[in-house]
């Protein structure tokens, strides 16, 4: 089987690679396990030096890596460059902080000595998506490897070159060979790896369906796992919000990466007193977005990553129209490329599919509510709980509301952005576990208690 990388703008094949057999995977994972015996026993201070070098390599080659990202999944080149730079900052953070975060914790219980220590588990299997083909991998791998684990990666089948380039970054940075290993495989082979219990932990970013399947296999093998399964983030705008700033943030959050982001503002929930003003401000900004060639530095919205995504979004629009929606569509049509024009749907009703599912594309529904209580009720009404945004001029009020939102994170008067210093993850069907910060660093370790008595 071939893994093909197709340019979503030109619709031409970028690269094609032969996929690995399960036998090749067993051999590569075996090499990774052998590497773990060395890598995992290194002092953390030795391991983290390599992450500083990795950050330098990412910065030196930002343009090269960004071009690969854009060619493989259609992200505007400016955003691709930002993604690579963010990976470098992640490496910097753990290079500077991992040793302290993994330091033994002394707990006085009256014994001669008692402490908690953090020991790596072994081979961690990352199953990663295409929408942030560098960031998602680094976000998973860097904390796991800092803790002393080794990683094997099954990347999305449409971004094989990104997967191979990430592996090269670690090798060029002086990491132990096979401490990070890319497996060019399909989903069926990934399932087989888990069935054979070839790995010691699993981290998946993907759909609820994929998370349920992987979670079941990990549970059967009693393997630790982290699941980040997307979201339908509410973007709540209250009557005392700065409408201009809120609209600007909403446009950026909803249409970044052509709306293909788990933490995008997917449901705009606006109180009725200001909804007309908000929509007007929102539309003015959408009309300024440039839709087109993702390699053009001036482009704001590129094509979707795959052709089949267009059909999925059209079905959602058809459902909304059938139930009374009148979409506002912006930008020029393109005869070539997997484009879907940015769309606003004012006054959606809660029976529309767009209000119940995660919409992975540039469609922005506006839900009108009476007050903050109805806003919170609707915000919590989906099966997801990844992030939420709330806009208000009364900070005391909005912090009280934040406590009522069922999500892994809440941004007040801003956008949700993953940051290495803060834990990232969700509740409900948005997943389990946390990535980043010291929480993510300790997801794949044995938290061992040691008590010494005379």
FIMIFI-514220 format. One record per residue (C-alpha): residue number from 1; residue in one letter; chain; x, y, z. Coordinates in nm, 3 decimals, m for minus. Example, Ala and Ser with C-alpha at 12.3 -4.5 7.8 and 13.67 -1.06 7.14 Angstrom:
REM residues 2
 resi resn chain       X       Y       Z
    1    a     A   1.230  m0.450   0.780
    2    s     A   1.367  m0.106   0.714
This chain:
REM residues 454
 resi resn chain       X       Y       Z
    1    x     A   0.000   0.000   0.000
    2    x     A   0.116   0.354  m0.080
    3    x     A   0.076   0.652   0.150
    4    x     A   0.017   0.950  m0.077
    5    x     A   0.067   1.314   0.010
    6    x     A  m0.169   1.518  m0.208
    7    x     A  m0.141   1.896  m0.237
    8    x     A  m0.491   2.030  m0.150
    9    x     A  m0.433   2.341  m0.363
   10    x     A  m0.295   2.188  m0.684
   11    x     A  m0.456   1.844  m0.631
   12    x     A  m0.127   1.689  m0.741
   13    x     A   0.068   1.420  m0.557
   14    x     A   0.357   1.564  m0.358
   15    x     A   0.516   1.239  m0.240
   16    x     A   0.429   0.872  m0.213
   17    x     A   0.575   0.615   0.023
   18    x     A   0.539   0.242   0.073
   19    x     A   0.369   0.162   0.399
   20    x     A   0.533  m0.066   0.654
   21    x     A   0.419  m0.421   0.718
   22    x     A   0.338  m0.536   1.069
   23    x     A   0.665  m0.729   1.062
   24    x     A   0.862  m0.412   0.991
   25    x     A   0.675  m0.240   1.272
   26    x     A   0.762  m0.515   1.519
   27    x     A   1.129  m0.480   1.422
   28    x     A   1.130  m0.101   1.454
   29    x     A   0.946  m0.107   1.786
   30    x     A   1.196  m0.365   1.904
   31    x     A   1.478  m0.123   1.821
   32    x     A   1.295   0.152   2.008
   33    x     A   1.262  m0.073   2.312
   34    x     A   1.637  m0.141   2.300
   35    x     A   1.698   0.234   2.280
   36    x     A   1.477   0.286   2.585
   37    x     A   1.716   0.085   2.803
   38    x     A   1.975   0.356   2.734
   39    x     A   1.761   0.669   2.691
   40    x     A   1.544   0.599   2.996
   41    x     A   1.844   0.550   3.223
   42    x     A   2.009   0.880   3.126
   43    x     A   1.994   1.163   3.378
   44    x     A   1.717   1.399   3.274
   45    x     A   1.973   1.680   3.256
   46    x     A   2.146   1.489   2.975
   47    x     A   1.825   1.418   2.786
   48    x     A   1.698   1.776   2.783
   49    x     A   2.014   1.912   2.618
   50    x     A   1.898   1.757   2.293
   51    x     A   1.569   1.946   2.302
   52    x     A   1.754   2.275   2.301
   53    x     A   1.932   2.160   1.985
   54    x     A   1.600   2.050   1.834
   55    x     A   1.463   2.400   1.892
   56    x     A   1.759   2.549   1.706
   57    x     A   1.709   2.313   1.411
   58    x     A   1.339   2.401   1.392
   59    x     A   1.417   2.773   1.386
   60    x     A   1.694   2.738   1.128
   61    x     A   1.470   2.538   0.894
   62    x     A   1.134   2.704   0.957
   63    x     A   1.076   2.792   0.592
   64    x     A   1.153   2.439   0.473
   65    x     A   0.927   2.269   0.726
   66    x     A   0.649   2.524   0.675
   67    x     A   0.650   2.460   0.300
   68    x     A   0.609   2.086   0.362
   69    x     A   0.317   2.147   0.599
   70    x     A   0.144   2.376   0.350
   71    x     A   0.196   2.141   0.057
   72    x     A   0.064   1.843   0.251
   73    x     A  m0.247   1.984   0.418
   74    x     A  m0.312   2.330   0.271
   75    x     A  m0.244   2.555   0.568
   76    x     A  m0.154   2.915   0.475
   77    x     A   0.223   2.949   0.483
   78    x     A   0.223   3.218   0.752
   79    x     A   0.036   2.984   0.983
   80    x     A   0.267   2.695   0.898
   81    x     A   0.569   2.904   0.994
   82    x     A   0.403   2.994   1.323
   83    x     A   0.339   2.625   1.389
   84    x     A   0.707   2.537   1.347
   85    x     A   0.813   2.826   1.570
   86    x     A   0.568   2.708   1.836
   87    x     A   0.732   2.364   1.830
   88    x     A   1.066   2.533   1.895
   89    x     A   0.922   2.719   2.196
   90    x     A   0.787   2.390   2.330
   91    x     A   1.134   2.234   2.310
   92    x     A   1.280   2.538   2.486
   93    x     A   1.028   2.512   2.769
   94    x     A   1.100   2.150   2.850
   95    x     A   1.475   2.189   2.799
   96    x     A   1.467   2.458   3.067
   97    x     A   1.210   2.310   3.304
   98    x     A   1.184   1.931   3.273
   99    x     A   1.461   1.852   3.521
  100    x     A   1.294   2.057   3.791
  101    x     A   0.947   1.923   3.714
  102    x     A   1.071   1.562   3.736
  103    x     A   1.265   1.611   4.057
  104    x     A   1.181   1.371   4.339
  105    x     A   0.913   1.507   4.572
  106    x     A   0.996   1.465   4.939
  107    x     A   0.695   1.395   5.162
  108    x     A   0.745   1.391   5.539
  109    x     A   0.543   1.106   5.693
  110    x     A   0.770   1.052   5.992
  111    x     A   0.986   0.784   5.829
  112    x     A   1.362   0.806   5.785
  113    x     A   1.297   0.912   5.429
  114    x     A   0.994   0.917   5.200
  115    x     A   0.960   1.057   4.854
  116    x     A   0.783   1.026   4.520
  117    x     A   0.988   0.962   4.209
  118    x     A   0.892   0.966   3.841
  119    x     A   1.015   0.683   3.621
  120    x     A   0.954   0.637   3.246
  121    x     A   0.733   0.353   3.125
  122    x     A   0.893   0.253   2.794
  123    x     A   0.764   0.277   2.437
  124    x     A   0.482   0.528   2.390
  125    x     A   0.270   0.509   2.075
  126    x     A   0.151   0.840   1.929
  127    x     A  m0.140   0.839   1.683
  128    x     A  m0.156   1.193   1.551
  129    x     A  m0.376   1.397   1.310
  130    x     A  m0.302   1.603   1.001
  131    x     A  m0.430   1.948   1.099
  132    x     A  m0.116   2.054   1.289
  133    x     A   0.127   1.797   1.149
  134    x     A   0.434   1.922   1.338
  135    x     A   0.280   2.070   1.653
  136    x     A   0.063   1.772   1.743
  137    x     A   0.361   1.538   1.722
  138    x     A   0.594   1.759   1.923
  139    x     A   0.322   1.824   2.182
  140    x     A   0.294   1.449   2.238
  141    x     A   0.656   1.342   2.198
  142    x     A   0.860   1.610   2.375
  143    x     A   0.713   1.565   2.726
  144    x     A   0.710   1.186   2.690
  145    x     A   1.074   1.176   2.580
  146    x     A   1.185   1.429   2.841
  147    x     A   1.048   1.190   3.102
  148    x     A   1.271   0.916   2.960
  149    x     A   1.028   0.732   2.733
  150    x     A   1.089   0.657   2.367
  151    x     A   0.820   0.726   2.106
  152    x     A   0.687   0.562   1.793
  153    x     A   0.458   0.763   1.568
  154    x     A   0.166   0.670   1.345
  155    x     A   0.089   0.996   1.170
  156    x     A  m0.214   1.070   0.952
  157    x     A  m0.183   0.902   0.614
  158    x     A  m0.199   1.231   0.419
  159    x     A   0.107   1.386   0.588
  160    x     A   0.381   1.120   0.559
  161    x     A   0.654   1.367   0.465
  162    x     A   0.586   1.573   0.778
  163    x     A   0.618   1.255   0.985
  164    x     A   0.955   1.172   0.831
  165    x     A   1.084   1.528   0.869
  166    x     A   0.996   1.529   1.240
  167    x     A   1.197   1.210   1.282
  168    x     A   1.491   1.378   1.109
  169    x     A   1.475   1.673   1.350
  170    x     A   1.530   1.441   1.645
  171    x     A   1.812   1.255   1.472
  172    x     A   1.989   1.575   1.368
  173    x     A   1.953   1.707   1.722
  174    x     A   2.163   1.417   1.849
  175    x     A   1.892   1.206   2.005
  176    x     A   1.968   0.840   2.052
  177    x     A   1.885   0.649   1.735
  178    x     A   1.534   0.496   1.758
  179    x     A   1.441   0.708   2.056
  180    x     A   1.186   0.850   1.812
  181    x     A   1.065   0.629   1.530
  182    x     A   0.813   0.705   1.255
  183    x     A   0.597   0.417   1.133
  184    x     A   0.446   0.472   0.789
  185    x     A   0.131   0.266   0.846
  186    x     A  m0.244   0.269   0.805
  187    x     A  m0.504   0.251   1.082
  188    x     A  m0.542  m0.126   1.048
  189    x     A  m0.173  m0.180   1.128
  190    x     A  m0.192   0.063   1.419
  191    x     A  m0.475  m0.144   1.564
  192    x     A  m0.265  m0.458   1.524
  193    x     A   0.022  m0.299   1.716
  194    x     A  m0.212  m0.237   2.007
  195    x     A  m0.368  m0.582   1.988
  196    x     A  m0.022  m0.738   2.012
  197    x     A   0.061  m0.508   2.307
  198    x     A   0.388  m0.398   2.147
  199    x     A   0.384  m0.062   2.327
  200    x     A   0.355   0.060   2.686
  201    x     A   0.124   0.360   2.648
  202    x     A  m0.086   0.540   2.386
  203    x     A  m0.153   0.904   2.303
  204    x     A  m0.416   0.978   2.039
  205    x     A  m0.549   1.301   1.896
  206    x     A  m0.844   1.236   1.669
  207    x     A  m1.215   1.171   1.647
  208    x     A  m1.447   1.037   1.917
  209    x     A  m1.486   0.718   1.716
  210    x     A  m1.111   0.664   1.693
  211    x     A  m1.070   0.748   2.061
  212    x     A  m1.334   0.495   2.162
  213    x     A  m1.168   0.221   1.958
  214    x     A  m0.816   0.298   2.077
  215    x     A  m0.934   0.342   2.437
  216    x     A  m1.096  m0.001   2.430
  217    x     A  m0.774  m0.165   2.310
  218    x     A  m0.560   0.025   2.560
  219    x     A  m0.799  m0.073   2.837
  220    x     A  m0.785  m0.437   2.740
  221    x     A  m0.408  m0.425   2.773
  222    x     A  m0.419  m0.205   3.086
  223    x     A  m0.211   0.060   2.908
  224    x     A  m0.208   0.426   3.014
  225    x     A  m0.348   0.658   2.752
  226    x     A  m0.416   1.020   2.669
  227    x     A  m0.703   1.105   2.435
  228    x     A  m0.764   1.446   2.279
  229    x     A  m1.078   1.405   2.076
  230    x     A  m1.176   1.747   1.952
  231    x     A  m1.451   1.981   2.057
  232    x     A  m1.737   2.210   1.973
  233    x     A  m1.611   2.514   2.162
  234    x     A  m1.864   2.782   2.256
  235    x     A  m1.770   3.147   2.201
  236    x     A  m2.001   3.341   2.435
  237    x     A  m2.049   3.715   2.386
  238    x     A  m2.239   3.892   2.666
  239    x     A  m2.410   4.231   2.641
  240    x     A  m2.127   4.419   2.814
  241    x     A  m1.851   4.280   2.589
  242    x     A  m1.627   4.485   2.361
  243    x     A  m1.807   4.386   2.041
  244    x     A  m1.531   4.494   1.801
  245    x     A  m1.261   4.297   1.983
  246    x     A  m1.490   3.999   2.030
  247    x     A  m1.579   3.990   1.660
  248    x     A  m1.213   4.016   1.561
  249    x     A  m1.121   3.726   1.790
  250    x     A  m1.419   3.521   1.673
  251    x     A  m1.317   3.553   1.307
  252    x     A  m0.959   3.457   1.383
  253    x     A  m1.057   3.167   1.606
  254    x     A  m1.322   3.026   1.370
  255    x     A  m1.128   3.057   1.042
  256    x     A  m0.769   2.981   1.150
  257    x     A  m0.644   2.683   0.950
  258    x     A  m0.968   2.700   0.745
  259    x     A  m1.161   2.615   1.060
  260    x     A  m0.978   2.283   1.098
  261    x     A  m0.883   2.315   1.463
  262    x     A  m1.016   2.132   1.767
  263    x     A  m1.011   2.454   1.974
  264    x     A  m1.170   2.679   1.714
  265    x     A  m1.474   2.888   1.810
  266    x     A  m1.732   2.648   1.664
  267    x     A  m2.051   2.792   1.817
  268    x     A  m2.092   3.169   1.849
  269    x     A  m2.339   3.223   2.134
  270    x     A  m2.448   3.588   2.154
  271    x     A  m2.706   3.761   2.377
  272    x     A  m2.996   3.906   2.179
  273    x     A  m2.935   4.269   2.282
  274    x     A  m2.612   4.287   2.081
  275    x     A  m2.641   4.007   1.825
  276    x     A  m2.710   4.239   1.531
  277    x     A  m2.408   4.457   1.612
  278    x     A  m2.188   4.152   1.661
  279    x     A  m2.289   3.998   1.327
  280    x     A  m2.222   4.327   1.148
  281    x     A  m1.875   4.355   1.303
  282    x     A  m1.805   3.986   1.230
  283    x     A  m1.906   4.017   0.865
  284    x     A  m1.691   4.324   0.807
  285    x     A  m1.387   4.126   0.913
  286    x     A  m1.471   3.809   0.722
  287    x     A  m1.504   4.011   0.402
  288    x     A  m1.140   4.119   0.439
  289    x     A  m1.006   3.763   0.452
  290    x     A  m0.814   3.648   0.147
  291    x     A  m0.900   3.301   0.022
  292    x     A  m0.651   3.141  m0.215
  293    x     A  m0.302   3.003  m0.273
  294    x     A  m0.172   2.885   0.066
  295    x     A   0.187   2.952  m0.043
  296    x     A   0.104   3.322  m0.075
  297    x     A   0.206   3.512   0.239
  298    x     A  m0.107   3.728   0.206
  299    x     A  m0.351   3.434   0.212
  300    x     A  m0.569   3.397   0.522
  301    x     A  m0.768   3.087   0.428
  302    x     A  m0.638   2.802   0.217
  303    x     A  m0.808   2.484   0.094
  304    x     A  m0.933   2.207   0.318
  305    x     A  m0.692   1.921   0.372
  306    x     A  m0.897   1.659   0.185
  307    x     A  m1.153   1.664  m0.094
  308    x     A  m1.402   1.453   0.101
  309    x     A  m1.428   1.722   0.369
  310    x     A  m1.612   1.945   0.122
  311    x     A  m1.897   1.696   0.093
  312    x     A  m1.924   1.665   0.471
  313    x     A  m1.955   2.040   0.514
  314    x     A  m2.207   2.067   0.231
  315    x     A  m2.426   1.811   0.409
  316    x     A  m2.417   2.020   0.726
  317    x     A  m2.514   2.329   0.527
  318    x     A  m2.793   2.142   0.350
  319    x     A  m2.935   2.032   0.686
  320    x     A  m2.924   2.389   0.818
  321    x     A  m3.094   2.528   0.507
  322    x     A  m3.366   2.262   0.527
  323    x     A  m3.439   2.381   0.881
  324    x     A  m3.461   2.748   0.789
  325    x     A  m3.104   2.878   0.788
  326    x     A  m2.994   3.147   0.544
  327    x     A  m2.614   3.121   0.515
  328    x     A  m2.395   3.417   0.424
  329    x     A  m2.106   3.302   0.202
  330    x     A  m1.791   3.505   0.137
  331    x     A  m1.497   3.497  m0.101
  332    x     A  m1.448   3.389  m0.461
  333    x     A  m1.514   3.040  m0.587
  334    x     A  m1.214   2.831  m0.696
  335    x     A  m1.239   2.577  m0.975
  336    x     A  m0.931   2.391  m0.853
  337    x     A  m0.828   2.297  m0.502
  338    x     A  m1.029   2.167  m0.206
  339    x     A  m1.181   2.503  m0.117
  340    x     A  m1.483   2.574   0.098
  341    x     A  m1.573   2.939   0.124
  342    x     A  m1.609   3.097   0.471
  343    x     A  m1.972   3.089   0.577
  344    x     A  m2.175   3.259   0.850
  345    x     A  m2.511   3.119   0.956
  346    x     A  m2.703   3.375   1.164
  347    x     A  m2.992   3.268   1.387
  348    x     A  m2.935   2.892   1.384
  349    x     A  m3.177   2.669   1.570
  350    x     A  m3.073   2.400   1.816
  351    x     A  m3.222   2.120   1.605
  352    x     A  m2.963   2.181   1.333
  353    x     A  m2.678   1.934   1.303
  354    x     A  m2.428   2.221   1.311
  355    x     A  m2.518   2.283   1.677
  356    x     A  m2.470   1.921   1.784
  357    x     A  m2.154   1.802   1.609
  358    x     A  m1.797   1.915   1.569
  359    x     A  m1.780   2.110   1.243
  360    x     A  m1.426   2.089   1.106
  361    x     A  m1.430   2.367   0.850
  362    x     A  m1.495   2.739   0.793
  363    x     A  m1.862   2.756   0.896
  364    x     A  m1.962   2.989   1.181
  365    x     A  m2.310   2.944   1.332
  366    x     A  m2.457   3.219   1.553
  367    x     A  m2.688   3.112   1.834
  368    x     A  m2.895   3.392   1.988
  369    x     A  m2.973   3.367   2.361
  370    x     A  m3.171   3.573   2.612
  371    x     A  m2.909   3.596   2.886
  372    x     A  m2.601   3.442   3.045
  373    x     A  m2.793   3.151   3.197
  374    x     A  m2.918   3.037   2.857
  375    x     A  m2.570   3.091   2.715
  376    x     A  m2.418   2.856   2.974
  377    x     A  m2.694   2.600   2.922
  378    x     A  m2.631   2.588   2.547
  379    x     A  m2.254   2.595   2.590
  380    x     A  m2.277   2.279   2.802
  381    x     A  m2.535   2.105   2.582
  382    x     A  m2.299   1.907   2.357
  383    x     A  m2.105   1.588   2.424
  384    x     A  m1.781   1.785   2.400
  385    x     A  m1.589   1.975   2.666
  386    x     A  m1.255   2.090   2.531
  387    x     A  m1.246   2.470   2.553
  388    x     A  m1.470   2.776   2.581
  389    x     A  m1.440   3.150   2.528
  390    x     A  m1.640   3.413   2.717
  391    x     A  m1.646   3.785   2.643
  392    x     A  m1.761   4.041   2.900
  393    x     A  m1.646   4.371   3.049
  394    x     A  m1.722   4.251   3.403
  395    x     A  m1.434   4.025   3.502
  396    x     A  m1.585   3.914   3.833
  397    x     A  m1.903   3.813   3.657
  398    x     A  m1.727   3.626   3.379
  399    x     A  m1.501   3.435   3.618
  400    x     A  m1.810   3.315   3.801
  401    x     A  m1.953   3.201   3.468
  402    x     A  m1.629   3.024   3.379
  403    x     A  m1.679   2.792   3.676
  404    x     A  m2.013   2.685   3.531
  405    x     A  m1.872   2.588   3.191
  406    x     A  m1.792   2.218   3.154
  407    x     A  m1.464   2.223   2.965
  408    x     A  m1.094   2.164   3.004
  409    x     A  m1.011   2.532   2.962
  410    x     A  m1.182   2.870   2.947
  411    x     A  m1.044   3.185   2.786
  412    x     A  m1.189   3.515   2.906
  413    x     A  m1.181   3.797   2.650
  414    x     A  m0.946   3.601   2.429
  415    x     A  m0.889   3.284   2.224
  416    x     A  m0.797   2.937   2.340
  417    x     A  m0.430   2.877   2.268
  418    x     A  m0.230   2.577   2.384
  419    x     A   0.075   2.688   2.582
  420    x     A   0.359   2.462   2.706
  421    x     A   0.322   2.612   3.055
  422    x     A  m0.047   2.515   3.087
  423    x     A  m0.219   2.176   3.076
  424    x     A  m0.422   2.102   2.764
  425    x     A  m0.711   1.858   2.735
  426    x     A  m1.083   1.816   2.779
  427    x     A  m1.365   1.641   2.957
  428    x     A  m1.671   1.446   2.844
  429    x     A  m1.611   1.312   2.493
  430    x     A  m1.333   1.562   2.428
  431    x     A  m1.098   1.315   2.589
  432    x     A  m0.908   1.206   2.897
  433    x     A  m0.569   1.303   3.036
  434    x     A  m0.363   1.615   2.980
  435    x     A  m0.082   1.727   2.755
  436    x     A   0.180   1.997   2.824
  437    x     A   0.301   2.157   3.151
  438    x     A   0.403   1.928   3.437
  439    x     A   0.072   1.744   3.404
  440    x     A   0.155   1.625   3.054
  441    x     A   0.511   1.545   3.156
  442    x     A   0.380   1.296   3.412
  443    x     A   0.115   1.121   3.203
  444    x     A   0.350   0.843   3.094
  445    x     A   0.556   0.782   3.406
  446    x     A   0.542   0.546   3.699
  447    x     A   0.468   0.773   3.996
  448    x     A   0.657   0.562   4.245
  449    x     A   0.641   0.601   4.623
  450    x     A   0.959   0.516   4.815
  451    x     A   0.958   0.491   5.196
  452    x     A   1.282   0.426   5.386
  453    x     A   1.272   0.302   5.747
  454    x     A   1.559   0.212   5.978
